[in-house]
C-alpha cells in the first residue's frame, strides 16, 4: 500500500469539477465568444434538472463544479452528446500549488493500477511560477518515488493530466471523448426528409454535428398503411433529440399523391415521381419556416432511386439546396454510425412506410429529366402539393435520456 509522503497534505474534502475542452471553436477567432455562448447554453439545457454547483468559462475551457450529491455518470453521459465538446474529464479540483497537486496525485495513484506512467501538464494561464516541462519533471519524480513505476513517454499505462488554470489546478487520469463538431444552433436550420430507415437519421446526425438545427418531415400513407412508420420516427427522434434537446416533426399524408401518380404515370417512373413530390412539399415547408436547405439520406447507387441519373431528376424538382451527407458512404459505414448514435435497432424494425405502397416491380434506374417531366404532364402538381400541406400535422419531440446506450 502506498504511503503518503510527509510533505503531501491530505485533501480532507475532495472537490470534483468536470472540465470540458473544445477544439474547433478555439479556431474561430473574433467569433469564438459567440460559439462559446451557444455551447454553454446548450450544455446548461442538456443537464437542466441535474444537480451541480456552478458552470463557468475560464482559460479556454468550460468548468462544471460538482456537488457531493451530483449524479456524475448521468451528467457525463449527457455531455458526451453535446456537439462542440471535444472531450471532458472528471477532475480533482485543488489550489494551484505543487503541494496541493501532489496531494491530489496521491489520491489518484491509490485508485489507479499502472506499471508505467507519464505526466501531461497544460497551462491555461501563464501565472504559475513553473512552466509545463518543469512541472512534469517534478511531478514525474514524485510519482516515480511514490509508486516505483517507470516513466514512459509513449504508450504509458497511465497518464496523469494536470491543468493549471488561474488559481486552480485540475488533475485527472482519463479523457472522455465528446461528440465533436460545432454547437447546435450555430450552423443554421435544415429540413431532413426522415424515412424511419437506417440512412436518414445518420444524415440528420451529420448535419447536427456541423452546428445545424434539424427540423424533420416524414411522409406516410395512413390509413392505407399502418401507423408503425410514424411511431418509428418518433422513437428515432427521441434519440436524435439528445443532440439538440428537442425536434420539430412534420407528418405529411402522401397516399393521395401516390394514387394520382399511379393513375397517370408509367409504373417504372413511380418512385422517382414520388421523390420529386416529396422534395417539392419539403421545399414549401422549408420556405414557410425560413429554412435554407433540405437533407436526405441518399447514398449513391444504394437503391434504384439513388442512381446518379435519378438523383439528378429528383433534385431538379426543387430550387433549394439538397444536402446528401452520406452520398459517398457505403452501407457498412452508415450502419456503423447508426449503431454509435443509437438509432440502428429502431431503424431495422419492420414497418409499412409510404414507399412500400404502389411500388413498381421494375423501377427505372436511369431516368432523364425529359422523361419525368413528360410523365408529370397529367398531374396537377400545385394542387397535390398544397393538398398534402393542408393535411400535414406538426409535433414537438423531446429527448429520451432514460437509456444512454
Secondary structure, DSSP 8 states (H G I E B T S, - for coil): -----TTS---SS-EEEEEEE-SGGGG-GGGHHHHHHHHHHHHHHHTTTS--SEEEEETTEEEEE--TT--HHHHHHHHTTSTT--EEEEEEEEESSHHHHHHHHHHHHHT---SEEEEEEEESSS-SSS-HHHHHHHHHHHHHHHH--EE-SSS-SEEEEEEEETTEEEEES--EE---SB-TTSS-EEEEE--SSHHHHHHHHHHHHBT-EEEEEEEE-TTTS-SHHHHHHHHHHHHHTTTTSEEEEEEEE-HHHHHHHHHHS-GGGHHHHHHHHHHHHHHHHHHHTT--EEE----TTSSGGGSHHHHHHHHTT-SSEEE-TTTT--HHHHHHHHHHHT-HHHHTS----GGGSS--SS--SS--HHHHHHHTTTS-HHHHHHHHHHH-EEEEEE---S---
